[in-house]
Amino acid sequence: MANHDPQPELTAEQIQELVSIGTDIYSQVQIFAISLLRPWNLYQIGIIIGLFVLAHVLRAVLGPRIRNWMASRENWPKWRMRILAVIHQRLRAIFFVVLIWVVIAFMREYTWNSRSYLLSIVGTLAFAWLIIAFATRLIKSVPLRRTIRYGAWVYVTLYIMGVVDQAEQVLDNIGFRLGDIRFTLLLLIQALVILTLLLALVRFVIRTTTSKITNNEDISPSMQVLLVKAVQIGLYATAFFIGVRALGIDLTGLAVLSGAIGVGLGFGLQKVVSNLVSGVIILLDKSIKPGDVISLGDTFGWINSLGARYVSVVTRDGREYLIPNEDLITGQVVNWSHSNEFVRLDIHFGTSYADNPHEVRKIAVEAAQSVDRVLKSRPTVCHIVGFGDSSVDYILRFWISDPTGGLTNIRGNVFLALWDAFAENGISIPFPQREVKVLKDPVAD
């Protein structure tokens, strides 16, 4: 059996090469540090510190005035105000870049270029960092933006300092072997860069595609969710394989490892997989869709969104329940708006035996139809369901077409309409009555 345990890759030759590279870098740093002690470099360091302090003072003085000026631009479009806000956040860096390049231009005009060599390096670095900071603002994801920004800052710094090759050699000599694949720090960094760029591209494509799918009225809501999920899975999988292949990694070498991981995940994530499969089934059979009103146990509300693992149900009191997809497949779910949104509601009431039941039925139907949400296009009926101890019992049935508006409130409105109609027509709603007869005690006679 092949041994797939990670094995160190630092051989004696590589260690010697690393020592040589480290010695070379140390020598360059030592030469650079010694050069900083020269008079024309010391005053350049002083100029850099002074310019940074001056930029900080300018930002403190002009920053509030620029903010007040921005606040007075009420009619400007949002995109322009966002650009101004980004510029305002980087005022100190902008002032520093402008000031240092003005000083560099002045010194190159009136002295030797070597007298502004250090200033040129710092000015180039500051300008490059500023451009990267502005460019990465276009990335909406904060973690992704910071990763790309810091990575670009490091690379640009190494490039301007002229040590990119040495850094690559060091990173490439540090690694380990897993099966037939050799992993190095350089390979890992390249993988992170490529995958980050691919994920950024995928996010942009997904956002654009999702907007087009959700705005297409010819596609049902459940199919919209299914198409969006399929696009997301397909694009992310494609980005992963493209990134791996771009790095020259043979996926067949990971077959054994991926198989072992798959078996472990199969046992450990049974519920997760079950919910994922149940979510796909729900989307395919269209049993529920966003906007449907459902009842599941004591939970009554409407579907807010369909997720890969759960369904978001929002109730009338503002609570949001995250119900696993498996519960919707295996449990009994009442979908009030599955095939249509027409819902019939029943309410029970009773009237006195002295009231004419024919008149009661007629008045009850008219009272129910006077409520706004009760449909006039579907018949409202009232039937006698029994003769109780104290009242004649009725059932009133009516229809609504907007269950998302709530059920308890419409029942309450119909009860109020019945109360007003009965009070207007002299119909009484009796309460339970009992006769108590006191028997005479025969012993007392």
Kinemage of the C-alpha trace (Angstrom):
@kinemage 1
@onewidth
@group {chain A} dominant
@subgroup {mainchain}
@vectorlist {calphas} color= white
{ca met a 1} P 0.000 0.000 0.000
{ca ala a 2} L 1.302 3.420 -0.940
{ca asn a 3} L 2.225 5.738 1.866
{ca his a 4} L 0.244 8.975 1.627
{ca asp a 5} L 1.450 10.580 4.844
{ca pro a 6} L 2.869 14.065 4.453
{ca gln a 7} L 6.664 13.876 4.110
{ca pro a 8} L 9.047 16.779 4.675
{ca glu a 9} L 10.579 18.121 1.507
{ca leu a 10} L 13.556 19.950 2.999
{ca thr a 11} L 16.569 17.955 1.844
{ca ala a 12} L 20.153 18.877 2.620
{ca glu a 13} L 20.524 20.640 -0.730
{ca gln a 14} L 17.343 22.634 -0.194
{ca ile a 15} L 18.377 23.600 3.318
{ca gln a 16} L 21.707 24.772 1.955
{ca glu a 17} L 19.900 26.739 -0.762
{ca leu a 18} L 17.611 28.319 1.819
{ca val a 19} L 20.614 29.284 3.920
{ca ser a 20} L 22.254 30.813 0.856
{ca ile a 21} L 19.124 32.784 -0.022
{ca gly a 22} L 18.731 33.882 3.584
{ca thr a 23} L 22.358 35.003 3.693
{ca asp a 24} L 21.898 36.949 0.462
{ca ile a 25} L 18.768 38.648 1.766
{ca tyr a 26} L 20.483 39.427 5.063
{ca ser a 27} L 23.414 40.958 3.212
{ca gln a 28} L 21.071 43.123 1.141
{ca val a 29} L 19.180 44.225 4.256
{ca gln a 30} L 22.472 44.974 6.010
{ca ile a 31} L 23.715 47.025 3.056
{ca phe a 32} L 20.388 48.856 2.904
{ca ala a 33} L 20.466 49.545 6.669
{ca ile a 34} L 24.015 50.866 6.460
{ca ser a 35} L 23.064 53.069 3.522
{ca leu a 36} L 20.288 54.589 5.612
{ca leu a 37} L 22.933 55.961 7.977
{ca arg a 38} L 24.431 58.072 5.233
{ca pro a 39} L 23.670 61.770 5.542
{ca trp a 40} L 21.694 62.098 2.292
{ca asn a 41} L 19.525 59.142 3.323
{ca leu a 42} L 18.986 60.371 6.866
{ca tyr a 43} L 17.564 63.662 5.662
{ca gln a 44} L 15.341 61.768 3.213
{ca ile a 45} L 13.959 59.790 6.172
{ca gly a 46} L 13.395 63.061 7.979
{ca ile a 47} L 11.607 64.497 4.944
{ca ile a 48} L 9.369 61.385 4.760
{ca ile a 49} L 8.442 61.693 8.448
{ca gly a 50} L 7.806 65.423 8.085
{ca leu a 51} L 5.624 64.923 5.005
{ca phe a 52} L 3.579 62.253 6.810
{ca val a 53} L 3.009 64.607 9.764
{ca leu a 54} L 2.061 67.406 7.364
{ca ala a 55} L -0.380 65.088 5.561
{ca his a 56} L -1.926 64.180 8.929
{ca val a 57} L -2.322 67.868 9.825
{ca leu a 58} L -3.896 68.655 6.439
{ca arg a 59} L -6.329 65.782 6.883
{ca ala a 60} L -7.276 67.041 10.375
{ca val a 61} L -7.799 70.609 9.123
{ca leu a 62} L -9.401 70.031 5.721
{ca gly a 63} L -11.225 66.762 6.482
{ca pro a 64} L -14.190 68.310 8.374
{ca arg a 65} L -14.543 71.081 5.792
{ca ile a 66} L -14.628 68.570 2.947
{ca arg a 67} L -17.211 66.502 4.857
{ca asn a 68} L -19.407 69.571 5.362
{ca trp a 69} L -19.097 70.380 1.671
{ca met a 70} L -20.114 66.817 0.822
{ca ala a 71} L -23.124 67.074 3.130
{ca ser a 72} L -24.315 70.158 1.234
{ca arg a 73} L -24.386 68.240 -2.093
{ca glu a 74} L -27.964 66.994 -1.617
{ca asn a 75} L -28.892 66.647 -5.285
{ca trp a 76} L -25.848 64.675 -6.338
{ca pro a 77} L -26.323 61.008 -7.389
{ca lys a 78} L -25.439 58.279 -4.914
{ca trp a 79} L -22.565 56.862 -6.952
{ca arg a 80} L -20.817 60.237 -6.918
{ca met a 81} L -21.319 60.608 -3.161
{ca arg a 82} L -19.883 57.113 -2.625
{ca ile a 83} L -16.759 58.041 -4.577
{ca leu a 84} L -16.370 61.177 -2.483
{ca ala a 85} L -16.802 59.137 0.701
{ca val a 86} L -14.051 56.723 -0.369
{ca ile a 87} L -11.756 59.645 -1.211
{ca his a 88} L -12.510 61.255 2.149
{ca gln a 89} L -11.461 58.061 3.951
{ca arg a 90} L -8.068 58.157 2.199
{ca leu a 91} L -7.331 61.877 2.494
{ca arg a 92} L -4.146 61.400 4.539
{ca ala a 93} L -2.707 58.947 2.013
{ca ile a 94} L -3.692 61.215 -0.895
{ca phe a 95} L -2.051 64.250 0.729
{ca phe a 96} L 1.085 62.231 1.476
{ca val a 97} L 1.399 60.941 -2.109
{ca val a 98} L 0.901 64.406 -3.569
{ca leu a 99} L 3.359 66.030 -1.170
{ca ile a 100} L 6.115 63.431 -1.588
{ca trp a 101} L 5.986 63.512 -5.386
{ca val a 102} L 6.084 67.305 -5.365
{ca val a 103} L 9.213 67.101 -3.209
{ca ile a 104} L 10.702 64.399 -5.492
{ca ala a 105} L 10.077 66.515 -8.592
{ca phe a 106} L 11.647 69.555 -6.894
{ca met a 107} L 14.718 67.611 -5.745
{ca arg a 108} L 15.251 65.992 -9.159
{ca glu a 109} L 15.138 69.420 -10.721
{ca tyr a 110} L 17.671 71.037 -8.416
{ca thr a 111} L 19.862 68.116 -7.222
{ca trp a 112} L 21.053 64.637 -8.179
{ca asn a 113} L 18.601 61.768 -8.547
{ca ser a 114} L 20.494 59.767 -5.925
{ca arg a 115} L 19.563 62.401 -3.364
{ca ser a 116} L 15.873 61.425 -3.780
{ca tyr a 117} L 16.304 57.661 -4.304
{ca leu a 118} L 14.729 56.688 -0.972
{ca leu a 119} L 11.959 59.214 -1.469
{ca ser a 120} L 11.202 57.674 -4.873
{ca ile a 121} L 10.868 54.187 -3.374
{ca val a 122} L 8.526 55.383 -0.622
{ca gly a 123} L 6.546 57.540 -3.059
{ca thr a 124} L 6.139 54.636 -5.486
{ca leu a 125} L 5.026 52.338 -2.661
{ca ala a 126} L 2.546 54.903 -1.301
{ca phe a 127} L 1.093 55.542 -4.756
{ca ala a 128} L 0.769 51.798 -5.509
{ca trp a 129} L -0.870 51.098 -2.126
{ca leu a 130} L -3.304 53.960 -2.696
{ca ile a 131} L -4.309 52.662 -6.144
{ca ile a 132} L -4.795 49.160 -4.719
{ca ala a 133} L -6.942 50.541 -1.885
{ca phe a 134} L -9.195 52.366 -4.371
{ca ala a 135} L -9.392 49.411 -6.776
{ca thr a 136} L -10.336 46.883 -4.083
{ca arg a 137} L -13.227 49.084 -2.944
{ca leu a 138} L -15.114 47.680 -5.938
{ca ile a 139} L -15.259 44.292 -4.142
{ca lys a 140} L -18.374 44.171 -1.942
{ca ser a 141} L -17.343 41.196 0.184
{ca val a 142} L -15.299 42.551 3.093
{ca pro a 143} L -13.213 39.379 3.735
{ca leu a 144} L -12.487 38.960 0.023
{ca arg a 145} L -11.634 42.647 -0.320
{ca arg a 146} L -9.171 42.541 2.572
{ca thr a 147} L -7.532 39.342 1.305
{ca ile a 148} L -6.944 40.780 -2.162
{ca arg a 149} L -5.848 44.147 -0.794
{ca tyr a 150} L -3.269 42.803 1.655
{ca gly a 151} L -1.988 40.252 -0.852
{ca ala a 152} L -1.570 42.935 -3.517
{ca trp a 153} L 0.205 45.236 -1.041
{ca val a 154} L 2.692 42.488 -0.147
{ca tyr a 155} L 3.375 41.588 -3.794
{ca val a 156} L 3.767 45.215 -4.897
{ca thr a 157} L 6.148 45.864 -2.010
{ca leu a 158} L 8.302 42.868 -2.916
{ca tyr a 159} L 8.248 43.866 -6.594
{ca ile a 160} L 9.288 47.448 -5.958
{ca met a 161} L 12.018 46.300 -3.559
{ca gly a 162} L 13.254 43.862 -6.225
{ca val a 163} L 13.102 40.698 -4.088
{ca val a 164} L 10.284 38.806 -5.805
{ca asp a 165} L 12.579 36.076 -7.152
{ca gln a 166} L 14.214 35.479 -3.784
{ca ala a 167} L 10.820 35.309 -2.053
{ca glu a 168} L 9.564 32.795 -4.629
{ca gln a 169} L 12.634 30.592 -4.126
{ca val a 170} L 12.166 30.585 -0.369
{ca leu a 171} L 8.452 29.744 -0.593
{ca asp a 172} L 9.060 27.068 -3.245
{ca asn a 173} L 11.652 25.257 -1.121
{ca ile a 174} L 9.332 24.939 1.883
{ca gly a 175} L 6.800 22.170 1.376
{ca phe a 176} L 5.773 18.561 1.858
{ca arg a 177} L 4.648 15.620 -0.259
{ca leu a 178} L 1.204 13.994 -0.091
{ca gly a 179} L 1.185 10.927 -2.306
{ca asp a 180} L 2.411 11.986 -5.721
{ca ile a 181} L 1.608 15.650 -5.138
{ca arg a 182} L 4.132 18.117 -3.777
{ca phe a 183} L 2.718 21.043 -1.838
{ca thr a 184} L 4.773 24.183 -1.217
{ca leu a 185} L 4.037 27.554 0.321
{ca leu a 186} L 4.396 29.130 -3.121
{ca leu a 187} L 1.841 26.696 -4.534
{ca leu a 188} L -0.509 27.453 -1.648
{ca ile a 189} L -0.256 31.208 -2.189
{ca gln a 190} L -0.785 30.806 -5.935
{ca ala a 191} L -3.818 28.625 -5.220
{ca leu a 192} L -5.268 31.255 -2.888
{ca val a 193} L -4.737 34.009 -5.464
{ca ile a 194} L -6.244 32.035 -8.353
{ca leu a 195} L -9.197 30.757 -6.314
{ca thr a 196} L -9.847 34.229 -4.896
{ca leu a 197} L -9.960 35.760 -8.375
{ca leu a 198} L -12.152 32.926 -9.667
{ca leu a 199} L -14.526 33.239 -6.699
{ca ala a 200} L -14.789 36.981 -7.244
{ca leu a 201} L -15.664 36.351 -10.897
{ca val a 202} L -18.141 33.629 -9.924
{ca arg a 203} L -19.834 35.922 -7.388
{ca phe a 204} L -20.270 38.595 -10.049
{ca val a 205} L -21.717 36.107 -12.572
{ca ile a 206} L -24.034 34.594 -9.947
{ca arg a 207} L -25.286 38.017 -8.875
{ca thr a 208} L -26.013 38.992 -12.488
{ca thr a 209} L -27.631 35.643 -13.347
{ca thr a 210} L -29.736 35.606 -10.177
{ca ser a 211} L -31.073 39.077 -10.945
{ca lys a 212} L -32.121 38.008 -14.445
{ca ile a 213} L -33.746 34.781 -13.216
{ca thr a 214} L -35.698 36.388 -10.367
{ca asn a 215} L -36.948 39.178 -12.645
{ca asn a 216} L -38.291 36.684 -15.214
{ca glu a 217} L -42.017 36.403 -14.527
{ca asp a 218} L -42.363 33.381 -16.838
{ca ile a 219} L -40.430 31.198 -14.354
{ca ser a 220} L -42.262 30.001 -11.234
{ca pro a 221} L -40.780 30.984 -7.833
{ca ser a 222} L -39.745 27.401 -7.010
{ca met a 223} L -38.041 26.980 -10.377
{ca gln a 224} L -36.286 30.315 -9.860
{ca val a 225} L -34.815 29.052 -6.594
{ca leu a 226} L -33.832 25.734 -8.220
{ca leu a 227} L -32.152 27.457 -11.174
{ca val a 228} L -30.258 29.837 -8.880
{ca lys a 229} L -29.002 26.934 -6.737
{ca ala a 230} L -27.998 24.942 -9.825
{ca val a 231} L -26.090 27.929 -11.241
{ca gln a 232} L -24.314 28.493 -7.925
{ca ile a 233} L -23.257 24.854 -7.546
{ca gly a 234} L -22.155 24.584 -11.182
{ca leu a 235} L -20.116 27.786 -11.163
{ca tyr a 236} L -18.437 27.102 -7.820
{ca ala a 237} L -17.535 23.560 -8.880
{ca thr a 238} L -16.191 24.850 -12.203
{ca ala a 239} L -14.107 27.510 -10.455
{ca phe a 240} L -12.655 24.908 -8.100
{ca phe a 241} L -11.624 22.504 -10.875
{ca ile a 242} L -10.242 25.296 -13.060
{ca gly a 243} L -8.194 26.601 -10.149
{ca val a 244} L -6.840 23.156 -9.304
{ca arg a 245} L -5.965 22.383 -12.912
{ca ala a 246} L -4.353 25.798 -13.386
{ca leu a 247} L -1.961 24.925 -10.567
{ca gly a 248} L -0.993 21.671 -12.285
{ca ile a 249} L -2.424 19.417 -9.580
{ca asp a 250} L -3.507 15.979 -10.787
{ca leu a 251} L -6.932 15.270 -9.286
{ca thr a 252} L -6.445 11.507 -9.632
{ca gly a 253} L -3.789 11.704 -6.954
{ca leu a 254} L -6.465 12.841 -4.500
{ca ala a 255} L -8.826 9.967 -5.315
{ca val a 256} L -7.978 7.849 -2.257
{ca leu a 257} L -8.028 10.817 0.091
{ca ser a 258} L -11.292 12.184 -1.304
{ca gly a 259} L -12.870 8.714 -1.079
{ca ala a 260} L -11.977 8.410 2.599
{ca ile a 261} L -13.248 11.905 3.284
{ca gly a 262} L -16.466 11.116 1.398
{ca val a 263} L -17.134 8.016 3.531
{ca gly a 264} L -16.533 9.984 6.714
{ca leu a 265} L -18.804 12.787 5.618
{ca gly a 266} L -21.473 10.271 4.611
{ca phe a 267} L -21.690 8.933 8.157
{ca gly a 268} L -21.183 12.188 9.988
{ca leu a 269} L -23.409 14.423 7.874
{ca gln a 270} L -26.420 12.194 7.249
{ca lys a 271} L -28.899 14.824 8.408
{ca val a 272} L -27.238 17.534 6.365
{ca val a 273} L -27.295 15.409 3.220
{ca ser a 274} L -30.910 14.426 3.931
{ca asn a 275} L -31.894 18.090 4.196
{ca leu a 276} L -30.029 18.926 0.983
{ca val a 277} L -31.791 16.131 -0.939
{ca ser a 278} L -35.139 17.094 0.595
{ca gly a 279} L -34.575 20.684 -0.520
{ca val a 280} L -34.028 19.548 -4.109
{ca ile a 281} L -37.194 17.403 -3.951
{ca ile a 282} L -39.215 20.347 -2.648
{ca leu a 283} L -37.998 22.518 -5.502
{ca leu a 284} L -38.716 19.841 -8.107
{ca asp a 285} L -42.222 18.812 -6.990
{ca lys a 286} L -43.227 22.434 -6.263
{ca ser a 287} L -45.098 21.389 -3.124
{ca ile a 288} L -44.181 24.675 -1.482
{ca lys a 289} L -42.781 27.878 -2.915
{ca pro a 290} L -41.887 31.353 -1.642
{ca gly a 291} L -45.041 33.205 -0.623
{ca asp a 292} L -47.102 30.105 0.262
{ca val a 293} L -48.947 30.082 3.568
{ca ile a 294} L -48.329 26.851 5.488
{ca ser a 295} L -49.100 25.262 8.853
{ca leu a 296} L -46.657 22.815 10.387
{ca gly a 297} L -47.614 21.790 13.890
{ca asp a 298} L -48.092 24.960 15.912
{ca thr a 299} L -46.236 27.074 13.342
{ca phe a 300} L -48.384 29.108 10.947
{ca gly a 301} L -46.858 31.581 8.510
{ca trp a 302} L -45.714 32.183 4.983
{ca ile a 303} L -42.614 30.948 3.177
{ca asn a 304} L -39.988 33.671 3.130
{ca ser a 305} L -37.205 31.788 1.339
{ca leu a 306} L -36.123 28.279 0.377
{ca gly a 307} L -32.601 27.402 1.457
{ca ala a 308} L -30.362 24.460 0.708
{ca arg a 309} L -30.793 23.104 4.246
{ca tyr a 310} L -33.893 24.781 5.660
{ca val a 311} L -37.034 26.750 4.802
{ca ser a 312} L -37.589 30.180 6.335
{ca val a 313} L -41.159 30.631 7.634
{ca val a 314} L -42.248 34.041 8.952
{ca thr a 315} L -45.234 34.147 11.299
{ca arg a 316} L -47.678 36.976 11.905
{ca asp a 317} L -45.890 38.021 15.098
{ca gly a 318} L -42.636 38.588 13.181
{ca arg a 319} L -40.871 35.417 14.283
{ca glu a 320} L -38.810 33.599 11.671
{ca tyr a 321} L -38.660 29.825 11.959
{ca leu a 322} L -35.932 27.872 10.141
{ca ile a 323} L -37.575 24.505 9.467
{ca pro a 324} L -35.329 21.692 8.147
{ca asn a 325} L -36.295 20.515 4.675
{ca glu a 326} L -36.572 16.928 5.902
{ca asp a 327} L -39.448 17.890 8.246
{ca leu a 328} L -41.419 19.282 5.311
{ca ile a 329} L -40.930 16.054 3.343
{ca thr a 330} L -41.673 13.534 6.104
{ca gly a 331} L -44.219 15.507 8.155
{ca gln a 332} L -47.791 16.622 7.479
{ca val a 333} L -47.824 20.150 6.111
{ca val a 334} L -50.951 22.218 5.468
{ca asn a 335} L -50.347 24.459 2.454
{ca trp a 336} L -53.127 27.014 2.436
{ca ser a 337} L -52.167 28.284 -1.024
{ca his a 338} L -50.771 25.240 -2.843
{ca ser a 339} L -53.045 25.005 -5.892
{ca asn a 340} L -54.844 28.313 -5.286
{ca glu a 341} L -55.108 30.977 -2.630
{ca phe a 342} L -58.817 30.491 -1.851
{ca val a 343} L -59.329 29.535 1.804
{ca arg a 344} L -62.622 28.702 3.505
{ca leu a 345} L -62.987 29.639 7.151
{ca asp a 346} L -65.593 28.432 9.651
{ca ile a 347} L -66.843 30.153 12.779
{ca his a 348} L -69.407 28.867 15.281
{ca phe a 349} L -72.002 30.840 17.215
{ca gly a 350} L -75.359 30.366 18.921
{ca thr a 351} L -78.586 32.378 19.320
{ca ser a 352} L -81.591 32.220 21.576
{ca tyr a 353} L -84.444 29.780 20.945
{ca ala a 354} L -86.751 32.771 20.759
{ca asp a 355} L -85.067 34.063 17.566
{ca asn a 356} L -86.250 32.958 14.125
{ca pro a 357} L -83.478 30.717 12.675
{ca his a 358} L -84.346 31.743 9.101
{ca glu a 359} L -83.754 35.391 9.968
{ca val a 360} L -80.594 34.518 11.900
{ca arg a 361} L -79.084 32.705 8.898
{ca lys a 362} L -79.934 35.570 6.535
{ca ile a 363} L -78.527 38.236 8.874
{ca ala a 364} L -75.346 36.224 9.537
{ca val a 365} L -74.633 35.813 5.804
{ca glu a 366} L -75.167 39.523 5.145
{ca ala a 367} L -72.963 40.466 8.109
{ca ala a 368} L -70.103 38.238 6.915
{ca gln a 369} L -70.248 39.599 3.365
{ca ser a 370} L -70.022 43.152 4.681
{ca val a 371} L -66.422 42.488 5.809
{ca asp a 372} L -63.844 43.666 3.261
{ca arg a 373} L -61.720 40.545 2.880
{ca val a 374} L -64.659 38.138 2.590
{ca leu a 375} L -65.171 37.154 -1.056
{ca lys a 376} L -68.462 38.021 -2.693
{ca ser a 377} L -67.739 35.760 -5.661
{ca arg a 378} L -67.892 32.618 -3.536
{ca pro a 379} L -71.018 31.727 -1.547
{ca thr a 380} L -71.161 32.464 2.156
{ca val a 381} L -73.447 29.974 3.915
{ca cys a 382} L -74.852 29.552 7.389
{ca his a 383} L -76.290 26.242 8.680
{ca ile a 384} L -77.829 25.002 11.887
{ca val a 385} L -75.621 22.308 13.376
{ca gly a 386} L -77.542 21.443 16.502
{ca phe a 387} L -79.849 22.397 19.341
{ca gly a 388} L -77.794 23.064 22.416
{ca asp a 389} L -78.791 23.288 26.057
{ca ser a 390} L -79.090 27.071 25.949
{ca ser a 391} L -78.916 28.056 22.260
{ca val a 392} L -79.467 27.088 18.664
{ca asp a 393} L -75.976 26.374 17.288
{ca tyr a 394} L -74.884 27.607 13.839
{ca ile a 395} L -71.812 27.356 11.605
{ca leu a 396} L -70.922 30.249 9.293
{ca arg a 397} L -68.648 29.495 6.329
{ca phe a 398} L -67.015 32.144 4.161
{ca trp a 399} L -64.080 32.423 1.739
{ca ile a 400} L -60.996 34.641 1.522
{ca ser a 401} L -58.225 34.859 -1.096
{ca asp a 402} L -55.398 36.384 0.945
{ca pro a 403} L -54.346 34.015 3.740
{ca thr a 404} L -51.070 35.924 4.005
{ca gly a 405} L -53.116 38.716 5.569
{ca gly a 406} L -53.859 36.492 8.568
{ca leu a 407} L -56.713 34.264 9.685
{ca thr a 408} L -57.336 35.312 13.276
{ca asn a 409} L -57.957 38.933 12.336
{ca ile a 410} L -60.533 38.109 9.641
{ca arg a 411} L -62.378 35.801 12.027
{ca gly a 412} L -62.418 38.587 14.603
{ca asn a 413} L -63.811 41.067 12.054
{ca val a 414} L -66.611 38.678 11.107
{ca phe a 415} L -67.487 38.113 14.775
{ca leu a 416} L -67.697 41.905 15.266
{ca ala a 417} L -69.935 42.197 12.202
{ca leu a 418} L -72.216 39.488 13.645
{ca trp a 419} L -72.338 41.272 16.993
{ca asp a 420} L -73.364 44.570 15.387
{ca ala a 421} L -75.925 42.904 13.098
{ca phe a 422} L -77.482 40.888 15.924
{ca ala a 423} L -77.659 43.960 18.188
{ca glu a 424} L -79.325 45.949 15.395
{ca asn a 425} L -81.951 43.263 14.734
{ca gly a 426} L -82.655 42.310 18.356
{ca ile a 427} L -81.113 38.852 18.181
{ca ser a 428} L -79.629 37.693 21.439
{ca ile a 429} L -76.648 35.477 22.076
{ca pro a 430} L -77.610 33.465 25.186
{ca phe a 431} L -75.352 32.315 27.943
{ca pro a 432} L -75.754 28.949 29.670
{ca gln a 433} L -78.740 28.878 32.037
{ca arg a 434} L -79.380 26.395 34.849
{ca glu a 435} L -82.417 25.860 37.097
{ca val a 436} L -81.745 24.944 40.692
{ca lys a 437} L -84.692 23.313 42.480
{ca val a 438} L -84.519 23.009 46.240
{ca leu a 439} L -86.277 19.853 47.389
{ca lys a 440} L -88.027 19.732 50.698
{ca asp a 441} L -86.343 17.521 53.273
{ca pro a 442} L -88.873 14.785 54.270
{ca val a 443} L -87.056 14.199 57.608
{ca ala a 444} L -87.922 17.724 58.645
{ca asp a 445} L -91.636 16.837 58.426
